[in-house]
Amino acid sequence: MSDDRLKGESSAAADLETAESNERPAAGPPTVTYRCRPAGFTCGLCGAETDTQWVDDGTFVCPDCKSWS
């Protein structure tokens, strides 16, 4: 076996090890934080009509009711 072939095989093995160590765990479902609809929504807190809503403590609310902290 030639030295070049051995170098190629060890390089391929190192690339495989690097790829495996860089794998990320499976992601869960996306988290919804915002929604928009031209027909509008009713705010879950104040009842105002709005075309955009943000999630605040698990409730969709208008931008005025959203706690921005």
TINUGU-650215 format. One record per residue (C-alpha): residue number from 1; x, y, z negated. Coordinates in nm, 2 decimals. Layout:
BEGIN
node n->NUM&c1->X&c2->Y&c3->Z;
...
***
This chain:
BEGIN
node n->1&c1->0.00&c2->0.00&c3->0.00;
node n->2&c1->0.14&c2->0.34&c3->0.09;
node n->3&c1->0.19&c2->0.63&c3->-0.15;
node n->4&c1->-0.04&c2->0.84&c3->0.06;
node n->5&c1->-0.32&c2->0.60&c3->0.03;
node n->6&c1->-0.27&c2->0.58&c3->-0.35;
node n->7&c1->-0.28&c2->0.96&c3->-0.38;
node n->8&c1->-0.60&c2->0.97&c3->-0.17;
node n->9&c1->-0.77&c2->0.71&c3->-0.39;
node n->10&c1->-0.67&c2->0.88&c3->-0.72;
node n->11&c1->-0.78&c2->1.21&c3->-0.58;
node n->12&c1->-1.12&c2->1.07&c3->-0.49;
node n->13&c1->-1.15&c2->0.92&c3->-0.84;
node n->14&c1->-1.07&c2->1.25&c3->-1.00;
node n->15&c1->-1.33&c2->1.43&c3->-0.78;
node n->16&c1->-1.59&c2->1.18&c3->-0.88;
node n->17&c1->-1.51&c2->1.22&c3->-1.25;
node n->18&c1->-1.53&c2->1.60&c3->-1.22;
node n->19&c1->-1.87&c2->1.58&c3->-1.04;
node n->20&c1->-2.01&c2->1.35&c3->-1.31;
node n->21&c1->-1.89&c2->1.57&c3->-1.59;
node n->22&c1->-2.05&c2->1.88&c3->-1.42;
node n->23&c1->-2.40&c2->1.72&c3->-1.39;
node n->24&c1->-2.67&c2->1.91&c3->-1.58;
node n->25&c1->-2.94&c2->1.74&c3->-1.77;
node n->26&c1->-3.28&c2->1.72&c3->-1.61;
node n->27&c1->-3.48&c2->2.05&c3->-1.65;
node n->28&c1->-3.83&c2->2.05&c3->-1.80;
node n->29&c1->-4.12&c2->2.23&c3->-1.64;
node n->30&c1->-4.08&c2->2.60&c3->-1.57;
node n->31&c1->-4.21&c2->2.85&c3->-1.83;
node n->32&c1->-4.47&c2->3.10&c3->-1.70;
node n->33&c1->-4.41&c2->3.45&c3->-1.83;
node n->34&c1->-4.59&c2->3.67&c3->-1.57;
node n->35&c1->-4.87&c2->3.65&c3->-1.32;
node n->36&c1->-5.02&c2->3.88&c3->-1.06;
node n->37&c1->-5.35&c2->3.88&c3->-0.87;
node n->38&c1->-5.49&c2->4.16&c3->-0.66;
node n->39&c1->-5.85&c2->4.07&c3->-0.77;
node n->40&c1->-5.74&c2->4.13&c3->-1.12;
node n->41&c1->-5.75&c2->3.97&c3->-1.46;
node n->42&c1->-5.90&c2->4.06&c3->-1.80;
node n->43&c1->-5.65&c2->4.12&c3->-2.08;
node n->44&c1->-5.67&c2->3.86&c3->-2.35;
node n->45&c1->-5.63&c2->4.13&c3->-2.62;
node n->46&c1->-5.80&c2->4.46&c3->-2.52;
node n->47&c1->-6.03&c2->4.33&c3->-2.24;
node n->48&c1->-5.89&c2->4.58&c3->-1.99;
node n->49&c1->-5.88&c2->4.49&c3->-1.62;
node n->50&c1->-5.53&c2->4.46&c3->-1.47;
node n->51&c1->-5.37&c2->4.30&c3->-1.17;
node n->52&c1->-5.06&c2->4.19&c3->-1.36;
node n->53&c1->-5.03&c2->4.01&c3->-1.69;
node n->54&c1->-4.75&c2->3.90&c3->-1.92;
node n->55&c1->-4.74&c2->3.62&c3->-2.17;
node n->56&c1->-4.73&c2->3.75&c3->-2.53;
node n->57&c1->-4.75&c2->3.49&c3->-2.81;
node n->58&c1->-4.90&c2->3.24&c3->-2.57;
node n->59&c1->-5.18&c2->3.48&c3->-2.44;
node n->60&c1->-5.18&c2->3.65&c3->-2.11;
node n->61&c1->-5.21&c2->4.03&c3->-2.18;
node n->62&c1->-5.19&c2->4.35&c3->-1.98;
node n->63&c1->-4.86&c2->4.55&c3->-1.97;
node n->64&c1->-4.99&c2->4.79&c3->-2.23;
node n->65&c1->-5.06&c2->4.51&c3->-2.49;
node n->66&c1->-4.73&c2->4.33&c3->-2.42;
node n->67&c1->-4.49&c2->4.34&c3->-2.72;
node n->68&c1->-4.16&c2->4.43&c3->-2.55;
node n->69&c1->-3.94&c2->4.35&c3->-2.84;
***
